[in-house]
Amino acid sequence: MKMRGLRKKIRRLERRLREGPQKLAELKRSLEVAEAVETLKAARKSFASDAAARIAEARKPAARKAKRKLNLSPERRAQLAAAMKARWAAKRAAEANAVEPSTQGPTLREI
C-alpha cells in the first residue's frame, strides 16, 4: 500500500474515532428521550383506561335490594288492598277539587 493511501486511511480512522464517542452519546440521549416518551404515553393510556373504567363503574345502576315478600293472610291482603284503594280515591278527589290559580288578575302590563 502506498504512503498516501495509508495516511488517508489513518486520517479517516482518527476522525471516526473522534466522532464515535459523540455519536454514541447522542444516540444514547435520543434513546433515553424515546423511552421517556414511550413510558409517558403508556402512563397516559393506563390513566385514561382507569378513568374510563371508573366512569363506567359510576354510571352503573346500583344493585337494588330484593323486595321482601310479605307473609300476609288472604284476609289481611284484602284489607290492605281496600285501604290503598280508598287512599288513591281520596287523592284523586283532592286533585280534582283543587282550585287552579286564576290568570284573570291584573297583569304586569296593567300595573
C-alpha positions as CSV (number, residue, x, y, z in Angstrom):
1,M,0.0,0.0,0.0
2,K,1.2,3.5,-0.8
3,M,2.1,6.0,1.9
4,R,-0.6,8.4,0.7
5,G,-3.3,5.8,0.9
6,L,-2.2,4.8,4.4
7,R,-2.2,8.4,5.6
8,K,-5.7,8.9,4.2
9,K,-6.9,5.7,6.0
10,I,-5.3,6.8,9.2
11,R,-7.0,10.2,9.0
12,R,-10.4,8.7,8.3
13,L,-9.9,6.3,11.2
14,E,-8.9,9.1,13.6
15,R,-11.9,11.2,12.5
16,R,-14.2,8.2,13.1
17,L,-12.7,7.6,16.5
18,R,-13.1,11.2,17.4
19,E,-16.7,11.3,16.2
20,G,-17.5,7.9,17.7
21,P,-18.0,8.9,21.4
22,Q,-20.0,12.0,20.4
23,K,-22.3,10.0,18.1
24,L,-22.6,7.3,20.8
25,A,-23.6,9.8,23.4
26,E,-26.0,11.5,21.1
27,L,-27.6,8.1,20.3
28,K,-27.9,7.2,24.0
29,R,-29.6,10.6,24.7
30,S,-32.1,10.1,21.9
31,L,-32.8,6.5,23.2
32,E,-33.4,7.9,26.7
33,V,-35.8,10.5,25.3
34,A,-37.6,7.9,23.2
35,E,-38.0,5.6,26.3
36,A,-39.3,8.5,28.4
37,V,-41.8,9.4,25.7
38,E,-42.9,5.8,25.5
39,T,-43.4,5.5,29.3
40,L,-45.3,8.8,29.3
41,K,-47.6,7.5,26.6
42,A,-48.1,4.3,28.4
43,A,-48.9,6.1,31.7
44,R,-51.4,8.4,29.9
45,K,-53.0,5.4,28.3
46,S,-53.4,3.5,31.5
47,F,-54.7,6.6,33.3
48,A,-57.2,7.1,30.5
49,S,-58.4,3.5,30.7
50,D,-58.6,3.7,34.5
51,A,-60.6,6.9,34.3
52,A,-62.9,5.3,31.7
53,A,-63.4,2.3,33.9
54,R,-64.2,4.5,36.9
55,I,-66.7,6.5,34.9
56,A,-68.3,3.3,33.6
57,E,-68.5,1.9,37.2
58,A,-70.1,5.2,38.4
59,R,-72.7,5.1,35.7
60,K,-73.8,1.5,36.5
61,P,-77.1,1.4,38.3
62,A,-76.8,0.5,41.9
63,A,-77.9,-3.1,42.6
64,R,-81.3,-3.0,44.1
65,K,-82.2,-4.9,47.2
66,A,-84.6,-7.7,46.6
67,K,-88.1,-6.9,47.8
68,R,-89.1,-8.8,50.8
69,K,-92.2,-10.8,50.3
70,L,-94.9,-10.1,52.9
71,N,-96.3,-13.1,54.6
72,L,-99.9,-12.0,54.6
73,S,-103.0,-13.9,55.1
74,P,-105.6,-13.5,52.3
75,E,-107.9,-11.5,54.7
76,R,-105.1,-9.1,55.6
77,R,-104.1,-8.7,51.9
78,A,-107.8,-7.8,51.0
79,Q,-107.9,-5.4,54.0
80,L,-104.7,-3.6,52.8
81,A,-105.9,-3.5,49.2
82,A,-109.2,-1.9,50.3
83,A,-107.3,0.7,52.4
84,M,-104.9,1.6,49.4
85,K,-107.9,1.9,47.0
86,A,-109.6,4.3,49.4
87,R,-106.4,6.4,49.8
88,W,-105.9,6.6,46.0
89,A,-109.6,7.6,45.5
90,A,-109.2,10.3,48.1
91,K,-106.1,11.6,46.4
92,R,-107.8,11.7,43.0
93,A,-110.8,13.5,44.5
94,A,-108.5,16.1,46.2
95,E,-106.7,16.7,42.9
96,A,-110.0,17.1,41.0
97,N,-111.3,19.6,43.6
98,A,-108.1,21.6,43.8
99,V,-108.6,25.2,42.7
100,E,-106.4,26.2,39.8
101,P,-104.7,29.6,40.2
102,S,-106.7,32.1,38.2
103,T,-104.9,34.1,35.5
104,Q,-107.6,36.8,35.4
105,G,-105.9,39.0,38.0
106,P,-104.0,42.2,36.9
107,T,-101.1,41.5,34.7
108,L,-97.8,43.3,34.9
109,R,-98.7,45.5,31.9
110,E,-101.8,46.8,33.6
111,I,-100.0,47.8,36.8
